[in-house]
Amino acid sequence: MPELSLPDLIQFVGYPGLFTAVFLESGVFFGFFLPGASMLFTAGLLASQGIFNEWILIPLVTIAAILGDSAGYWFGAKVGYRLFLRPDSRFFRQEHLKRAKDFYEHHGVLAIVLARFLPVVRTFAPIVAGVVRMKYHTFLMYNIVGALLWGAGVTFLGFYLGEKVPDVDKYLTPIILLIIAATTIPVIREYMRQNRKNGGPNPSV
């Protein structure tokens, strides 16, 4: 059976699959591995080709992002503290939760918006917000802003470029690689910053 490319996979799962993927990656801890921004951009690009209806797609992924973050928040508020006691497994790593916690402590409530653009961190940030009992109406406001900027924004960017740039689909692979790099570099920088904060360079090296 031939492997499906990302555009083929997105077409195969359709609206229900996109909604589920965005919901899971936005706040369910085992959804951190999903493709995120590259998936949204590709879906927007497919909408520009008439495969999806942009008036359905963009609100759909935005609502999924809001609901996913809210689910993560309430999970964190109710039972999230147990994650700090959970051993590492195939679908869970303590380092992911710690990274989100450090990011939240550094950026405060703004982390709910900024985390949308960081793989892994965006999945765990709402859980941490629930664990520390951020006021829900405050969380919801930042949640909606983040969902609009990330969910609607990245999807619309794919749609817009698909409409305005001839044959942009031919450059999909490098664009996706660029998106992955752009969203991974901040994670690496944050990881390095935390390493320096927690002990700095090893003097014996």
C-alpha positions in Angstrom: 0.0 0.0 0.0 1.6 3.3 -1.1 2.2 6.0 1.6 -0.2 8.9 1.6 1.3 12.4 1.3 0.0 15.1 3.7 -2.4 16.6 1.1 -3.7 13.1 0.3 -4.1 12.3 4.0 -6.0 15.5 4.7 -8.3 14.9 1.8 -8.9 11.3 3.0 -9.8 12.3 6.6 -11.8 15.4 5.4 -13.6 17.8 7.8 -14.1 15.3 10.6 -10.5 14.2 10.6 -9.2 17.8 10.6 -11.5 18.8 13.4 -10.4 15.8 15.5 -6.7 16.4 14.8 -6.8 20.1 15.7 -8.9 19.3 18.8 -6.5 16.6 20.0 -3.3 18.6 19.4 -4.7 21.6 21.1 -5.1 20.1 24.5 -5.2 16.3 24.8 -1.7 15.2 25.9 -1.4 12.2 23.5 -2.1 14.5 20.5 1.2 16.3 20.7 2.7 14.4 17.7 0.1 15.6 15.1 1.3 17.9 12.3 -0.3 21.1 13.5 0.6 24.2 11.4 1.7 22.2 8.3 -1.7 20.5 8.4 -3.6 23.7 8.7 -1.6 25.4 5.9 -2.1 22.4 3.6 -5.8 22.3 4.3 -6.0 26.0 3.4 -4.1 25.4 0.2 -6.5 22.6 -0.7 -9.4 25.0 0.0 -8.0 27.3 -2.6 -8.2 24.5 -5.1 -11.9 23.9 -4.3 -11.3 20.6 -2.3 -12.6 22.2 0.9 -15.0 25.1 1.4 -13.0 27.9 3.1 -16.2 29.2 4.8 -16.6 25.9 6.5 -12.9 24.9 7.0 -11.6 28.1 8.7 -14.4 28.3 11.3 -14.2 24.5 11.8 -10.5 24.4 12.7 -10.9 27.6 14.9 -13.7 26.0 16.9 -11.7 22.8 17.2 -8.7 24.7 18.5 -10.9 26.6 21.1 -12.6 23.4 22.3 -9.3 21.5 22.4 -7.7 24.1 24.6 -10.7 24.2 26.8 -10.7 20.4 27.2 -7.0 20.6 28.1 -7.7 23.3 30.7 -10.5 21.4 32.4 -8.4 18.2 32.3 -5.6 20.1 34.0 -8.0 21.6 36.6 -9.6 18.3 37.5 -6.8 15.6 37.2 -3.9 17.3 35.6 -1.7 17.2 38.7 -1.6 13.4 38.3 0.4 13.9 35.1 3.3 15.2 37.2 3.3 11.8 38.9 2.9 9.8 35.7 5.9 7.8 34.5 7.2 8.2 30.9 5.4 6.1 28.3 5.1 5.9 24.5 2.6 8.7 24.4 3.8 10.8 27.4 7.1 12.3 28.4 7.6 14.3 31.6 9.9 16.6 29.7 7.0 17.8 27.5 4.9 18.8 30.5 7.9 20.5 32.2 8.7 22.4 29.0 5.1 23.7 28.9 5.2 24.6 32.6 8.5 26.5 32.2 7.1 28.3 29.2 3.9 29.2 31.1 5.9 30.5 34.1 8.1 32.6 31.8 5.3 34.2 29.7 2.3 34.1 32.1 -1.2 34.2 30.6 0.3 35.3 27.2 1.7 31.8 27.0 -1.8 30.5 26.0 -1.5 32.6 22.8 2.2 32.1 22.1 2.1 28.4 22.7 -0.2 27.9 19.8 2.9 28.3 17.5 5.1 25.9 19.3 4.8 22.1 18.7 4.3 20.1 21.9 4.1 23.2 24.1 0.7 24.1 22.5 -0.7 20.7 23.6 0.4 21.0 27.2 0.1 24.7 27.9 -3.7 24.6 28.5 -3.3 21.6 30.8 -0.7 23.6 32.9 -3.1 26.6 32.9 -5.7 24.3 34.4 -3.3 22.8 36.9 -2.4 26.3 38.2 -6.1 27.3 38.2 -5.9 30.3 35.9 -9.3 32.0 35.9 -11.3 30.4 33.2 -12.7 33.6 31.7 -9.1 34.9 31.4 -8.0 31.6 29.9 -10.9 31.6 27.4 -10.1 35.1 26.2 -6.5 34.2 25.4 -7.6 30.8 24.1 -9.9 32.5 21.5 -7.2 35.0 20.4 -4.7 32.2 20.0 -7.1 30.0 18.0 -7.9 32.9 15.7 -4.2 33.7 15.1 -3.1 30.1 14.7 -6.1 28.1 13.6 -7.7 30.7 11.3 -4.5 32.5 10.5 -2.4 29.7 9.3 -5.3 28.1 7.4 -6.1 31.4 5.7 -2.5 31.9 4.8 -2.5 28.6 2.9 -5.8 29.6 1.2 -4.5 33.1 0.3 -1.2 31.9 -1.2 -3.1 29.2 -3.1 -5.3 31.9 -4.6 -2.6 34.4 -5.3 0.6 32.4 -6.1 0.5 30.4 -9.4 1.4 26.7 -8.9 2.1 27.2 -5.2 1.3 23.5 -4.6 4.5 22.6 -6.5 6.4 24.2 -3.6 4.3 22.6 -0.9 7.2 20.4 0.5 9.7 23.3 1.0 6.9 25.5 2.4 6.0 22.7 4.9 9.6 22.3 5.8 9.9 26.0 6.4 6.8 26.0 8.6 8.3 23.1 10.6 11.6 24.9 10.9 9.9 28.2 11.9 7.9 26.4 14.7 10.7 24.2 15.9 13.4 26.9 16.2 11.6 28.7 19.1 11.3 25.4 20.9 15.1 24.8 20.6 15.8 28.4 21.7 13.5 27.9 24.7 15.1 24.6 25.6 18.6 26.2 25.4 17.4 29.1 27.6 16.0 26.7 30.2 19.3 24.8 30.2 21.3 28.0 30.8 18.8 29.0 33.5 19.0 25.6 35.2 22.7 25.3 35.3 24.5 26.9 32.4 27.2 25.4 30.4 29.1 22.5 31.9 32.5 23.9 33.1 34.2 20.6 32.5 33.4 20.7 28.8 
